[in-house]
Amino acid sequence: PKLKGFNHPFRIEYSPVNLDQIAGTGEASVSPEVLVAKGLVRKGTLVKVLARGEISIPVKVSAHAVSKAAEKAIVAAGGSVTILPLPHKVRPPAKGNQFTNR
């Protein structure tokens, strides 16, 4: 009762970037470094591409995560998608029963 809600301790937060923002950069290859240079995301954040907007030019996109709809739109426009590995490991589940101390 004292604690309101649940905060997931291993949640991964992404900086969202939409297709219309990628098309607005005018670049043929988009990576997190290019997005930082353009001022769309902050340095050191994980990037996830979302499907808001339209893209009509072929673009090579490198990001940490991509939604399925955004991937379909990029491939349909003639581009390609590369998923970058996460810079840190996600903590594995504890072995044992529910009383295992972490």
MARSE-885601 format. One record per residue (C-alpha): x, y negated, z negated. Coordinates in nm, 3 decimals, always signed. Each point is the difference from the previous one (the first is absolute). Layout:
REM MARSE-885601
> X|Y|Z
...
//
This chain:
REM MARSE-885601
> +0.000|+0.000|+0.000
> +0.286|-0.243|-0.066
> +0.153|+0.041|+0.343
> -0.204|-0.143|+0.285
> +0.034|+0.198|+0.321
> +0.290|+0.202|+0.128
> +0.324|-0.133|+0.145
> +0.181|+0.254|+0.215
> +0.365|-0.008|-0.111
> +0.135|+0.135|+0.333
> -0.207|-0.215|+0.236
> +0.178|-0.111|+0.317
> -0.081|-0.356|+0.106
> +0.028|-0.103|+0.365
> -0.003|-0.338|+0.168
> -0.271|+0.014|+0.268
> +0.069|-0.114|+0.356
> -0.277|+0.004|+0.260
> +0.016|+0.064|+0.374
> -0.083|-0.360|+0.086
> +0.298|-0.116|-0.209
> +0.228|+0.247|+0.182
> -0.129|-0.120|+0.338
> +0.058|-0.360|-0.110
> +0.370|+0.060|-0.064
> +0.067|+0.051|+0.372
> +0.270|+0.258|-0.074
> +0.043|+0.327|+0.190
> +0.126|+0.179|-0.311
> -0.141|-0.073|-0.346
> +0.166|+0.115|-0.322
> -0.020|-0.121|-0.362
> +0.307|-0.218|+0.060
> -0.172|-0.177|+0.292
> -0.314|-0.053|-0.210
> +0.210|-0.153|-0.280
> +0.169|-0.232|+0.251
> -0.341|-0.109|+0.133
> -0.128|-0.060|-0.354
> -0.278|+0.262|+0.008
> +0.129|+0.208|-0.294
> +0.246|-0.049|-0.283
> +0.346|+0.149|-0.004
> +0.020|+0.341|-0.168
> -0.370|+0.089|+0.027
> -0.147|+0.308|+0.163
> -0.197|-0.070|+0.319
> -0.328|+0.161|+0.106
> -0.152|-0.074|+0.342
> -0.379|-0.035|+0.003
> -0.238|-0.007|+0.297
> -0.159|-0.347|-0.021
> +0.019|-0.174|+0.335
> +0.105|+0.124|+0.341
> +0.333|+0.065|+0.164
> +0.045|+0.010|+0.377
> +0.378|+0.004|+0.045
> +0.218|+0.307|-0.057
> +0.187|-0.039|-0.330
> +0.236|+0.230|-0.190
> -0.113|-0.021|-0.361
> +0.207|+0.120|-0.298
> -0.176|-0.010|-0.337
> -0.026|+0.193|-0.325
> -0.367|+0.089|+0.061
> -0.248|-0.040|+0.287
> -0.376|+0.052|-0.003
> -0.141|+0.252|+0.247
> -0.203|-0.262|+0.187
> +0.304|-0.228|+0.034
> +0.212|+0.288|+0.129
> -0.264|+0.087|+0.261
> -0.017|-0.364|+0.115
> +0.380|-0.034|+0.026
> +0.038|+0.326|+0.196
> -0.294|-0.092|+0.225
> +0.176|-0.328|+0.085
> +0.311|+0.195|+0.104
> +0.205|-0.051|-0.316
> +0.145|+0.239|-0.254
> -0.010|+0.035|-0.378
> +0.289|+0.100|-0.228
> -0.061|+0.074|-0.368
> +0.288|-0.112|-0.222
> +0.087|+0.202|-0.311
> -0.082|-0.149|-0.339
> +0.305|-0.148|-0.173
> -0.079|+0.173|-0.329
> -0.119|+0.345|-0.094
> -0.347|+0.055|-0.135
> +0.005|+0.170|-0.338
> -0.096|+0.369|+0.031
> -0.281|+0.142|-0.213
> +0.098|+0.137|-0.338
> +0.044|+0.376|-0.026
> -0.186|+0.179|-0.275
> -0.343|-0.047|-0.151
> -0.196|-0.315|-0.089
> +0.198|-0.042|-0.325
> +0.337|-0.030|+0.172
> +0.190|-0.302|-0.121
> +0.146|-0.221|+0.267
//
